[in-house]
């Protein structure tokens, strides 16, 4: 896989942002050939999701299969989304569909901040693995880190549970690679 340069990324990102805001479409080159290797994170299409829901209340763009189709339509190379917990058949379908489109998947999970959340976390990690996600993203701290904490002590008070959650999560992630 080649690395994308900032010079290549900025025009592509600007064009993708224009598709979301103004409803334009990236030219698609077909299922086997996305127009860019840049993927879209689910949050980039929040406005589009709201508009689609106004037209068709049952449609949820943030459902993994719908989001994959929308990313493909826009010519994205992949997607990053919370996959939740899917059964083996759904994972296989999602993985096969992404591969057929020449796209990659990345998952998003919430850390286990307590032992009671370990089962949920393990199920989400298994789903990501079985669906073929090449990476899983998480966050330790709430909100915008640089705006959230008025003092270093307050930051440290919030950071410690995050460190403990990472320690709790590590063995599960390592088992699932």
C-alpha positions in Angstrom: 0.0 0.0 0.0 1.4 3.4 -0.9 1.5 6.3 1.4 -0.6 9.3 0.5 1.0 12.7 0.6 -0.5 15.8 2.1 -0.5 17.3 -1.4 -2.6 14.4 -2.6 -4.8 14.2 0.5 -5.9 17.9 0.7 -7.6 18.1 -2.8 -9.3 14.7 -2.3 -10.5 15.7 1.2 -11.8 19.0 -0.1 -13.7 17.3 -2.9 -15.1 14.8 -0.4 -16.3 17.6 1.9 -18.0 19.2 -1.1 -19.9 16.1 -1.8 -21.3 16.0 1.7 -22.1 19.7 1.9 -23.3 20.4 -1.7 -24.5 16.9 -2.8 -22.0 16.5 -5.6 -20.7 13.1 -6.4 -17.2 11.9 -6.9 -16.8 10.2 -10.3 -16.8 6.5 -9.6 -14.7 4.1 -11.6 -16.6 1.0 -10.8 -16.8 -1.5 -7.9 -13.2 -2.8 -8.4 -11.6 0.6 -8.6 -12.5 3.2 -6.0 -11.5 6.7 -7.1 -9.3 7.2 -3.9 -7.8 5.1 -1.2 -8.9 7.7 1.3 -11.8 6.4 3.5 -14.6 8.2 5.2 -15.4 8.1 8.9 -19.0 7.9 9.7 -19.2 11.4 11.3 -18.3 13.1 7.9 -21.8 12.2 6.6 -23.9 13.4 9.6 -25.7 16.1 7.6 -26.3 13.6 4.7 -27.7 11.1 7.2 -30.2 13.7 8.6 -31.3 14.6 5.1 -31.9 11.0 4.1 -33.8 10.3 7.2 -36.1 13.2 6.5 -36.8 11.6 3.1 -37.0 8.0 4.3 -37.4 7.7 8.1 -36.5 4.0 8.1 -33.1 4.4 6.4 -30.1 4.8 8.6 -26.9 5.8 6.7 -24.9 4.9 9.8 -25.8 1.2 9.5 -22.6 -0.6 8.3 -24.0 -1.9 5.0 -25.7 1.4 4.1 -22.6 3.4 5.0 -20.4 1.0 2.9 -22.7 1.6 -0.1 -22.6 5.3 0.4 -18.8 5.3 0.6 -18.7 3.3 -2.6 -21.1 5.6 -4.3 -18.8 8.5 -3.3 -15.7 6.7 -4.6 -14.1 6.3 -1.2 -11.5 3.6 -0.7 -12.9 2.5 2.6 -14.9 3.3 5.7 -14.5 3.7 9.5 -17.7 3.0 11.5 -18.8 1.4 14.7 -19.7 -2.1 13.5 -21.4 -3.0 16.8 -22.0 -6.7 17.2 -22.9 -8.6 14.1 -23.5 -12.4 13.7 -21.1 -14.5 11.6 -23.3 -14.4 8.5 -23.6 -10.6 8.6 -19.8 -10.3 9.2 -19.2 -12.5 6.2 -21.6 -10.5 4.0 -20.0 -7.2 5.0 -16.5 -8.5 4.5 -17.4 -10.0 1.1 -19.1 -6.8 -0.1 -16.2 -4.6 0.9 -13.8 -6.9 -0.8 -15.9 -7.0 -4.0 -15.9 -3.2 -4.0 -12.1 -3.1 -3.5 -12.7 -1.2 -0.2 -11.3 -1.6 3.3 -13.1 -1.5 6.6 -12.0 0.0 9.9 -14.1 -0.4 13.1 -14.7 1.9 16.0 -15.3 0.6 19.5 -15.8 1.9 23.0 -13.2 0.9 25.6 -14.2 -1.3 28.5 -14.1 1.1 31.5 -15.2 -1.6 33.9 -15.1 -5.4 34.0 -18.8 -5.5 33.3 -18.1 -4.0 29.8 -15.5 -6.7 28.8 -18.0 -9.0 27.2 -19.5 -6.2 25.0 -16.0 -5.1 24.1 -14.9 -8.6 23.2 -18.0 -9.1 21.0 -17.3 -5.8 19.1 -13.7 -6.8 18.6 -14.7 -10.2 17.3 -17.2 -8.6 14.9 -14.5 -6.3 13.6 -12.1 -9.2 13.0 -14.7 -11.4 11.3 -15.9 -8.5 9.1 -12.3 -8.1 7.9 -11.6 -4.7 9.6 -7.9 -3.9 9.2 -7.9 -1.6 12.2 -10.1 -0.6 15.1 -10.2 2.9 16.6 -11.1 4.0 20.1 -10.9 7.0 22.3 -9.9 7.3 26.0 -11.1 10.8 26.8 -14.4 12.6 26.3 -14.9 15.5 24.0 -12.2 17.7 22.6 -9.1 17.0 24.7 -7.6 20.4 24.5 -10.8 22.2 25.5 -12.0 19.7 28.1 -9.6 20.2 30.9 -8.8 23.5 32.7 -5.9 22.0 34.6 -3.2 19.3 34.4 -4.6 17.7 37.5 -8.1 17.4 36.0 -6.6 15.9 32.9 -4.7 13.3 34.9 -7.9 12.4 36.9 -9.7 11.6 33.6 -6.6 10.0 31.9 -6.1 7.3 34.6 -9.4 5.4 33.9 -8.5 5.5 30.2 -5.1 3.9 30.9 -6.9 1.2 32.9 -9.4 0.6 30.2 -6.6 0.1 27.7 -5.0 -2.4 30.0 -8.3 -4.2 30.2 -8.8 -4.2 26.4 -5.2 -5.2 25.4 -5.5 -9.0 26.0 -8.8 -9.1 24.0 -7.4 -7.1 21.1 -4.2 -9.2 21.1 -6.2 -12.5 21.0 -8.1 -11.2 18.0 -5.1 -9.7 16.3 
